[in-house]
Amino acid sequence: MHEPTVFIVDDDAAVRDSLMLMIEQAGIRVQAFANADTFLSAYHPDFFGCIIIDVKMPGMDGLRLQEELTWRKIALPVIFLTGHGDIPMSVRAIKGGAVDFLTKPVIREKLLVCVRAAFAEAKKRISDIARNKEMISCLIKLTGREREVMTLAVQGHTNKEIASCLGISHRTVEIHKSKIMQKTGASNLLDLARIVRESDAGE
């Protein structure tokens, strides 16, 4: 995993320079961009860390950029920084997944606390994405019949009901279930249901 970086998107050059200085003095890597389009053009899947976004910017504003990050499945935690914040704006930002909503001028210590919290969130998101990919790859190994059995099993149907529904024997259901558990690594039906649920959420 790469060293975490703070990505700043703010149209005010003086604010960008001030933020970069505060963050660099703490020994943290930082890159700055004058607008949303410049950041999106420079973005690479290897980017890891968090992003500090100004709310009011010409062109694509901060809230719109947040929506774009979500749509593109860019997993960088967002910290908003604004001189023009209001409660509805901050509520919308937090509902959209932002880790914090700060007002200018920001206190250095508060900014760094938020950045470190965002880095922790970034590590969690990367871990969750990796786990979801692993779960999806496990489910892909299942045959069509095994998927049918699994779907009915996690819905709470008994082996007898599954056998009747699919027109197969009770023993065949047991064999399919055993193979499903083996391929997915699930320890029981509750665990299997969790794997199915989380893999669906991660797709």
C-alpha positions as a Python dict, from the first residue, in 0.01 Angstrom:
ca = {
    (1, 'M'): (0, 0, 0),
    (2, 'H'): (134, 345, -93),
    (3, 'E'): (216, 614, 163),
    (4, 'P'): (-105, 811, 225),
    (5, 'T'): (-137, 1150, 56),
    (6, 'V'): (-364, 1447, 119),
    (7, 'F'): (-515, 1574, -207),
    (8, 'I'): (-633, 1936, -189),
    (9, 'V'): (-887, 2080, -434),
    (10, 'D'): (-933, 2455, -382),
    (11, 'D'): (-948, 2742, -635),
    (12, 'D'): (-781, 2986, -390),
    (13, 'A'): (-403, 2970, -438),
    (14, 'A'): (-332, 3128, -98),
    (15, 'V'): (-550, 2865, 78),
    (16, 'R'): (-381, 2584, -117),
    (17, 'D'): (-35, 2710, -18),
    (18, 'S'): (-136, 2750, 348),
    (19, 'L'): (-288, 2401, 367),
    (20, 'M'): (9, 2244, 191),
    (21, 'L'): (250, 2409, 437),
    (22, 'M'): (51, 2292, 742),
    (23, 'I'): (30, 1936, 614),
    (24, 'E'): (389, 1910, 488),
    (25, 'Q'): (520, 2038, 824),
    (26, 'A'): (352, 1736, 983),
    (27, 'G'): (553, 1508, 753),
    (28, 'I'): (252, 1412, 539),
    (29, 'R'): (256, 1394, 161),
    (30, 'V'): (31, 1643, -15),
    (31, 'Q'): (-76, 1736, -369),
    (32, 'A'): (-288, 2037, -461),
    (33, 'F'): (-525, 2109, -750),
    (34, 'A'): (-694, 2435, -853),
    (35, 'N'): (-1026, 2278, -952),
    (36, 'A'): (-1224, 1955, -967),
    (37, 'D'): (-1155, 1884, -1335),
    (38, 'T'): (-778, 1906, -1283),
    (39, 'F'): (-797, 1656, -998),
    (40, 'L'): (-1021, 1415, -1189),
    (41, 'S'): (-788, 1430, -1491),
    (42, 'A'): (-487, 1354, -1269),
    (43, 'Y'): (-660, 1081, -1066),
    (44, 'H'): (-510, 734, -1074),
    (45, 'P'): (-645, 419, -901),
    (46, 'D'): (-321, 409, -699),
    (47, 'F'): (-418, 733, -522),
    (48, 'F'): (-445, 656, -151),
    (49, 'G'): (-519, 888, 142),
    (50, 'C'): (-789, 1154, 163),
    (51, 'I'): (-914, 1459, -24),
    (52, 'I'): (-980, 1808, 115),
    (53, 'I'): (-1236, 1986, -101),
    (54, 'D'): (-1343, 2350, -103),
    (55, 'V'): (-1723, 2376, -132),
    (56, 'K'): (-1752, 2693, -340),
    (57, 'M'): (-1550, 2665, -662),
    (58, 'P'): (-1605, 2782, -1020),
    (59, 'G'): (-1726, 2506, -1251),
    (60, 'M'): (-1780, 2184, -1058),
    (61, 'D'): (-1831, 2278, -693),
    (62, 'G'): (-1725, 2066, -397),
    (63, 'L'): (-2055, 1886, -339),
    (64, 'R'): (-2076, 1801, -708),
    (65, 'L'): (-1719, 1667, -696),
    (66, 'Q'): (-1816, 1451, -398),
    (67, 'E'): (-2102, 1304, -603),
    (68, 'E'): (-1862, 1244, -893),
    (69, 'L'): (-1618, 1060, -666),
    (70, 'T'): (-1901, 836, -546),
    (71, 'W'): (-2021, 771, -902),
    (72, 'R'): (-1667, 680, -1014),
    (73, 'K'): (-1621, 459, -703),
    (74, 'I'): (-1318, 664, -594),
    (75, 'A'): (-1276, 558, -231),
    (76, 'L'): (-1089, 864, -100),
    (77, 'P'): (-1248, 990, 224),
    (78, 'V'): (-1363, 1352, 185),
    (79, 'I'): (-1298, 1644, 420),
    (80, 'F'): (-1485, 1961, 323),
    (81, 'L'): (-1334, 2302, 390),
    (82, 'T'): (-1539, 2615, 332),
    (83, 'G'): (-1573, 2979, 419),
    (84, 'H'): (-1940, 2976, 324),
    (85, 'G'): (-2083, 2676, 508),
    (86, 'D'): (-2438, 2636, 633),
    (87, 'I'): (-2621, 2355, 811),
    (88, 'P'): (-2809, 2214, 506),
    (89, 'M'): (-2481, 2211, 311),
    (90, 'S'): (-2293, 2030, 589),
    (91, 'V'): (-2579, 1779, 634),
    (92, 'R'): (-2572, 1702, 260),
    (93, 'A'): (-2195, 1659, 270),
    (94, 'I'): (-2198, 1424, 570),
    (95, 'K'): (-2490, 1224, 425),
    (96, 'G'): (-2282, 1187, 110),
    (97, 'G'): (-2010, 1020, 317),
    (98, 'A'): (-1777, 1309, 407),
    (99, 'V'): (-1571, 1241, 719),
    (100, 'D'): (-1577, 1607, 829),
    (101, 'F'): (-1690, 1959, 737),
    (102, 'L'): (-1448, 2233, 843),
    (103, 'T'): (-1474, 2611, 814),
    (104, 'K'): (-1200, 2853, 706),
    (105, 'P'): (-968, 2956, 856),
    (106, 'V'): (-897, 2610, 991),
    (107, 'I'): (-684, 2546, 1300),
    (108, 'R'): (-378, 2335, 1214),
    (109, 'E'): (-428, 2086, 1498),
    (110, 'K'): (-792, 2029, 1406),
    (111, 'L'): (-703, 1981, 1040),
    (112, 'L'): (-437, 1722, 1122),
    (113, 'V'): (-672, 1530, 1354),
    (114, 'C'): (-925, 1515, 1068),
    (115, 'V'): (-659, 1408, 818),
    (116, 'R'): (-538, 1123, 1041),
    (117, 'A'): (-898, 1009, 1099),
    (118, 'A'): (-954, 1018, 722),
    (119, 'F'): (-638, 810, 665),
    (120, 'A'): (-772, 548, 908),
    (121, 'E'): (-1102, 548, 718),
    (122, 'A'): (-913, 513, 388),
    (123, 'K'): (-732, 200, 514),
    (124, 'K'): (-1066, 54, 626),
    (125, 'R'): (-1224, 123, 286),
    (126, 'I'): (-933, -38, 101),
    (127, 'S'): (-959, -342, 330),
    (128, 'D'): (-1337, -364, 274),
    (129, 'I'): (-1294, -342, -103),
    (130, 'A'): (-1032, -620, -99),
    (131, 'R'): (-1255, -838, 118),
    (132, 'N'): (-1555, -782, -110),
    (133, 'K'): (-1349, -874, -417),
    (134, 'E'): (-1240, -1192, -241),
    (135, 'M'): (-1601, -1279, -153),
    (136, 'I'): (-1720, -1213, -508),
    (137, 'S'): (-1443, -1435, -647),
    (138, 'C'): (-1552, -1713, -408),
    (139, 'L'): (-1914, -1687, -524),
    (140, 'I'): (-1809, -1692, -890),
    (141, 'K'): (-1667, -2044, -831),
    (142, 'L'): (-2017, -2178, -762),
    (143, 'T'): (-2205, -2371, -1029),
    (144, 'G'): (-2551, -2256, -1139),
    (145, 'R'): (-2718, -2526, -928),
    (146, 'E'): (-2505, -2439, -626),
    (147, 'R'): (-2611, -2075, -657),
    (148, 'E'): (-2976, -2182, -667),
    (149, 'V'): (-2929, -2393, -354),
    (150, 'M'): (-2739, -2110, -182),
    (151, 'T'): (-3008, -1852, -260),
    (152, 'L'): (-3283, -2071, -115),
    (153, 'A'): (-3068, -2169, 185),
    (154, 'V'): (-2990, -1811, 289),
    (155, 'Q'): (-3360, -1727, 251),
    (156, 'G'): (-3419, -1978, 532),
    (157, 'H'): (-3558, -2274, 340),
    (158, 'T'): (-3496, -2624, 480),
    (159, 'N'): (-3313, -2892, 284),
    (160, 'K'): (-3647, -3067, 225),
    (161, 'E'): (-3802, -2745, 86),
    (162, 'I'): (-3500, -2679, -135),
    (163, 'A'): (-3511, -3036, -269),
    (164, 'S'): (-3880, -3003, -349),
    (165, 'C'): (-3838, -2661, -510),
    (166, 'L'): (-3549, -2768, -735),
    (167, 'G'): (-3671, -3123, -803),
    (168, 'I'): (-3363, -3288, -657),
    (169, 'S'): (-3306, -3529, -369),
    (170, 'H'): (-3250, -3429, -6),
    (171, 'R'): (-2904, -3591, -24),
    (172, 'T'): (-2813, -3389, -336),
    (173, 'V'): (-2903, -3068, -150),
    (174, 'E'): (-2668, -3170, 132),
    (175, 'I'): (-2386, -3235, -114),
    (176, 'H'): (-2440, -2896, -284),
    (177, 'K'): (-2445, -2721, 54),
    (178, 'S'): (-2119, -2889, 155),
    (179, 'K'): (-1952, -2774, -169),
    (180, 'I'): (-2091, -2420, -123),
    (181, 'M'): (-1944, -2396, 227),
    (182, 'Q'): (-1611, -2531, 103),
    (183, 'K'): (-1587, -2290, -192),
    (184, 'T'): (-1696, -1979, 1),
    (185, 'G'): (-1517, -2055, 326),
    (186, 'A'): (-1841, -1998, 519),
    (187, 'S'): (-1859, -2170, 857),
    (188, 'N'): (-2240, -2181, 877),
    (189, 'L'): (-2555, -2046, 709),
    (190, 'L'): (-2540, -1714, 895),
    (191, 'D'): (-2184, -1666, 775),
    (192, 'L'): (-2287, -1758, 421),
    (193, 'A'): (-2575, -1506, 431),
    (194, 'R'): (-2329, -1236, 543),
    (195, 'I'): (-2092, -1318, 255),
    (196, 'V'): (-2377, -1295, 3),
    (197, 'R'): (-2503, -968, 152),
    (198, 'E'): (-2161, -801, 167),
    (199, 'S'): (-2060, -916, -181),
    (200, 'D'): (-2384, -771, -321),
    (201, 'A'): (-2310, -441, -145),
    (202, 'G'): (-1958, -437, -287),
    (203, 'E'): (-2051, -495, -649),
}
